[in-house]
Amino acid sequence: MALDFSEILVVGVSSRALFNLEKENEIFEKENIVGFRKYQLEHEDELLEKGTAFPLIQALLKLNDYVDPKKPLVEVVVMSRNSPETGVRVLKSIKHYKLPVTRWAFSGGEPLSPFLDAFDIDLFLSKDEKEVQKVIDNSNCATALIYDPPADYNPETERVKFAFDADAVVFSEESELIYKTQDLQAFHKHEEENEDVPLNDGPFAELLKKLSKIQEKLPMTIELTPLRIAIVTARNAPSHMRVIKTLRHWGVYVDEAYFMGGLSKDKVLKAFGAHIFFDDQEIHLDGSSKVVPCGKVLYKSDSPMKKFDQKIAVKNMSEDNIAENIETDKPNED
């Protein structure tokens, strides 16, 4: 009888997100697979340093200590484009850090995205932007592009904390598109008028719902579980109530919510102590990724938000070229 992971949170994490493999990645890019294989074999007994996703994975796996071992809450699959041979160093590091991981996928250079369904992955974390984009475009699995680890990050070890942006992450991008293409006033007006209409699911909606179900399965009241969830959004009044009412409609319990109204998110995330924060905009991630582990949620290649961003990028490029030409054409003042 096949295993049923429908009630288990299954996280797929790339070896480069779990461990610091940046030097090895540079060797692969410069010397290709031959140089990379040689390096890995020569350094097979050298332990890898912890990567951005390590604290999250370690804390998530500890949730299984609260339940029957035969009915775990979390399963982690380490996924790598290494071959089994060059992946030995990863396996040795997993053993050293005593991570209770029993499933791996070594694809030998092949893309990992086609194997996510085979392992029933709910959340995929990777530092490969092309791989993440493929998953976003072709799968219902939540996925994020992992940033470099923050300096001086000291994670809590007895609890695990997820933080999510709202629009284009937990919820669809429809409302954010109104703000982008019109203005803040139009956005607030739309959200206030639709306060009682639940927001549509975003790419991380199913993950949030599953995390909420795991909270309910832990042997303590939901308010006291070691799994904490926060929404950290640029929304503020009067657009806040639609978020709260949508979560209530979904039957999702969120421990904390911060409606920032355009303020920087990094200080709140540091105070919350997030093991991971998911957002779709670099303007929020640039600062936040310096204090807590972060993952960027990419837009689908054919989404309105993607097309809008591309349009703005082309416009900015054109304006930069015009400014550069004007500067070049200035008469010599000497």
C-alpha positions in Angstrom: 0.0 0.0 0.0 1.4 3.4 -1.0 2.2 6.0 1.6 -0.3 8.8 2.0 1.2 12.2 2.5 -2.0 14.2 2.1 -2.1 15.1 5.8 1.7 15.6 6.1 3.6 18.8 5.2 6.2 17.7 2.7 9.0 20.2 2.1 11.5 19.7 -0.8 14.7 21.6 -0.2 17.6 21.9 -2.6 21.0 21.0 -1.2 22.2 24.5 -2.0 19.4 26.0 0.1 20.0 23.6 3.0 23.8 24.0 3.0 26.2 26.7 1.9 27.4 25.4 -1.5 28.2 28.8 -3.1 31.9 27.9 -3.6 30.9 24.6 -5.2 28.4 26.3 -7.4 31.1 28.7 -8.7 33.4 25.8 -9.4 30.6 24.1 -11.4 29.9 27.3 -13.4 33.7 27.8 -14.2 34.8 24.2 -14.6 31.6 22.5 -15.5 30.7 19.0 -14.2 34.2 17.6 -14.5 35.7 20.1 -12.2 32.8 20.0 -9.8 32.9 16.2 -9.5 36.6 16.3 -8.9 36.3 18.9 -6.2 33.4 17.1 -4.4 35.2 13.8 -4.4 38.4 15.4 -3.0 36.5 17.2 -0.3 34.0 14.5 0.5 34.8 14.3 4.2 34.6 18.1 4.7 31.3 19.1 6.4 29.1 21.7 4.7 28.1 24.8 6.5 24.5 25.5 7.2 22.6 27.3 4.5 19.6 29.7 4.6 16.9 27.0 4.9 18.7 25.0 7.5 17.1 26.6 10.6 13.7 26.2 9.1 14.2 22.5 8.2 15.7 21.7 11.6 12.8 23.4 13.5 10.1 21.9 11.3 11.4 18.3 11.8 11.3 18.9 15.6 7.5 19.2 15.3 7.4 15.4 14.8 8.7 15.0 18.4 5.2 16.0 19.6 3.3 13.2 17.9 3.3 9.5 17.3 6.4 8.6 15.2 4.2 6.5 12.9 2.1 9.6 12.1 4.6 12.4 11.5 3.5 15.9 10.7 6.5 16.9 8.5 8.5 15.1 5.9 11.6 16.7 4.3 13.0 15.6 0.9 16.5 16.9 0.1 16.6 17.5 -3.7 19.8 18.0 -5.6 21.0 18.0 -9.2 24.1 16.2 -8.0 24.7 12.7 -9.0 24.5 10.1 -6.1 28.3 10.1 -6.1 28.8 13.8 -5.8 25.9 13.9 -3.3 27.7 11.9 -0.7 29.1 15.0 0.9 25.5 16.3 1.4 24.5 13.0 2.9 27.4 13.0 5.3 26.5 16.6 6.4 22.9 15.6 7.0 24.1 12.8 9.2 26.5 15.0 11.1 23.8 17.6 11.9 21.4 14.7 12.9 18.6 15.8 10.6 16.0 13.0 10.5 15.8 13.0 6.7 15.2 9.7 5.0 14.3 10.7 1.4 16.6 12.3 -1.2 16.4 13.0 -4.9 19.7 13.2 -6.8 18.8 13.9 -10.5 22.3 13.9 -12.0 22.0 17.3 -13.7 18.4 16.9 -14.8 15.8 19.5 -13.7 14.1 18.8 -10.3 10.7 20.3 -11.1 9.3 17.2 -12.8 9.9 15.1 -9.6 7.9 17.3 -7.2 4.7 15.5 -7.8 6.4 12.2 -7.4 7.4 13.1 -3.8 4.1 15.0 -3.0 6.0 18.2 -2.3 4.0 21.1 -0.8 6.8 23.6 -0.5 10.0 23.7 -2.6 12.9 25.9 -1.6 15.8 26.5 -4.1 18.5 29.0 -5.0 18.1 28.3 -8.7 15.9 31.0 -10.2 15.3 29.1 -13.5 14.2 26.0 -11.5 11.9 28.0 -9.3 10.3 29.7 -12.3 9.6 26.3 -13.9 7.9 25.1 -10.7 5.8 28.4 -10.6 4.7 28.0 -14.2 4.0 24.2 -14.2 3.0 23.1 -10.7 0.6 24.0 -7.9 3.4 23.5 -5.4 4.4 26.6 -3.3 8.0 27.5 -4.2 10.4 30.3 -3.5 13.8 31.6 -4.5 16.0 31.5 -1.4 18.2 34.5 -0.6 21.6 34.3 1.0 21.6 33.7 4.8 21.4 36.7 7.0 24.4 37.6 9.1 24.2 37.1 12.9 20.8 35.3 12.7 20.1 33.5 15.9 17.0 31.3 15.3 14.7 30.1 18.0 15.0 26.3 18.4 11.9 25.2 20.3 9.4 26.8 17.9 9.2 27.3 14.1 7.9 30.6 12.7 6.5 31.3 9.2 5.9 34.8 8.0 4.0 35.6 4.8 3.3 38.7 2.7 -0.4 38.9 1.8 -1.0 39.9 -1.8 0.5 37.8 -4.6 1.7 35.3 -1.9 -1.1 34.0 0.3 -3.7 35.8 -1.8 -3.9 36.3 -5.5 -2.3 39.3 -7.2 -5.6 40.9 -8.3 -5.8 43.5 -5.6 -2.1 44.4 -5.8 -2.5 44.9 -9.5 -5.1 47.5 -8.8 -2.6 49.4 -6.6 0.1 49.0 -9.2 -1.9 50.1 -12.3 -4.1 52.7 -10.5 -3.2 54.1 -7.1 -3.4 53.5 -3.4 -6.8 55.3 -3.1 -8.3 53.0 -5.8 -6.9 50.0 -4.0 -8.3 51.0 -0.6 -11.7 51.8 -2.2 -11.8 48.4 -3.9 -10.9 46.5 -0.8 -13.3 48.3 1.5 -16.2 47.8 -1.0 -15.3 44.0 -1.2 -14.5 43.5 2.5 -16.9 40.6 2.8 -15.8 39.0 -0.4 -13.0 36.4 0.3 -9.8 37.1 -1.6 -8.8 34.4 -4.1 -6.1 31.9 -3.4 -2.5 32.9 -4.1 0.5 30.6 -4.7 1.0 30.0 -1.0 -2.7 29.6 0.1 -2.6 25.8 0.2 0.6 25.8 2.2 -0.9 28.2 4.7 -4.0 26.1 5.0 -1.9 22.9 5.6 0.2 24.7 8.2 -3.0 25.6 10.0 -4.2 22.0 10.0 -0.8 20.9 11.5 -1.3 23.4 14.3 -4.6 21.7 15.0 -2.9 18.3 15.2 -0.4 19.3 17.8 -1.2 18.2 21.3 -1.8 21.6 22.8 -4.4 24.3 22.1 -3.9 26.1 18.8 -2.9 29.3 20.5 0.1 27.6 22.2 1.5 25.4 19.5 5.2 25.6 18.6 4.3 26.4 15.0 3.5 30.1 14.7 2.2 31.9 11.6 2.3 35.6 10.9 1.0 37.8 8.1 3.3 40.8 7.4 1.8 43.0 4.8 2.0 46.5 3.4 -1.7 46.8 3.7 -3.3 49.0 6.4 -6.8 50.4 7.2 -9.2 50.2 5.5 -7.9 47.3 3.5 -7.0 45.1 6.5 -10.4 43.7 7.3 -10.7 41.8 4.0 -7.5 39.9 5.0 -8.9 38.9 8.4 -12.3 37.9 7.0 -10.7 35.8 4.2 -8.6 33.9 6.7 -11.7 33.3 8.9 -13.6 32.1 5.8 -10.8 29.6 5.0 -10.8 28.4 8.6 -7.1 29.4 9.0 -5.7 30.4 12.4 -3.0 33.0 12.1 -1.1 33.9 15.4 0.1 37.3 14.4 -0.7 39.9 11.7 1.2 43.2 11.0 -0.4 45.8 8.7 2.6 48.0 8.0 1.1 50.6 5.7 4.2 50.9 3.7 6.7 50.9 6.6 9.8 48.7 6.3 9.1 45.1 7.3 12.6 44.1 8.5 12.3 45.3 12.1 9.0 43.5 12.6 10.3 40.3 11.1 13.4 40.4 13.3 11.2 41.0 16.4 9.0 38.1 15.3 12.0 35.9 14.8 10.9 34.4 11.5 12.6 31.2 10.3 11.4 32.1 6.8 9.6 35.1 5.2 8.0 34.9 1.8 7.3 38.0 -0.2 7.0 38.8 -3.9 8.8 42.2 -4.0 12.5 42.9 -3.8 11.8 46.3 -2.2 10.7 44.4 0.9 13.1 41.5 0.6 16.3 43.5 0.2 16.2 44.7 3.8 14.3 41.7 5.4 16.8 39.1 4.0 19.6 40.8 6.0 17.9 39.9 9.3 15.8 36.7 8.7 15.9 34.0 6.1 13.8 35.0 3.1 12.4 33.6 -0.1 11.1 35.4 -3.1 7.8 34.3 -4.6 8.0 34.7 -8.4 5.1 35.5 -10.6 3.9 33.1 -13.3 5.5 33.9 -16.6 2.2 34.8 -18.2 0.7 36.6 -15.2 -0.5 40.2 -15.3 1.9 41.2 -12.6 4.9 39.7 -14.5 3.8 41.6 -17.6 3.4 44.8 -15.6 6.9 44.5 -14.1 8.4 43.9 -17.5 6.6 46.9 -18.9 8.0 49.1 -16.1 11.5 47.7 -16.5 11.4 48.5 -20.3 10.1 52.0 -19.5 12.8 52.6 -16.9 15.5 51.3 -19.3 14.3 53.7 -21.9 14.3 56.7 -19.5 17.9 55.8 -18.4 19.0 55.7 -22.0 17.5 59.1 -22.7 19.1 60.5 -19.6 22.4 59.0 -20.5 22.2 60.5 -24.1 21.3 63.9 -22.7 24.3 63.8 -20.4 26.6 62.7 -23.3 25.3 65.5 -25.5 25.9 68.3 -23.0 28.4 70.9 -24.4 31.8 70.9 -22.9 31.8 73.6 -20.2 35.5 74.0 -20.4 
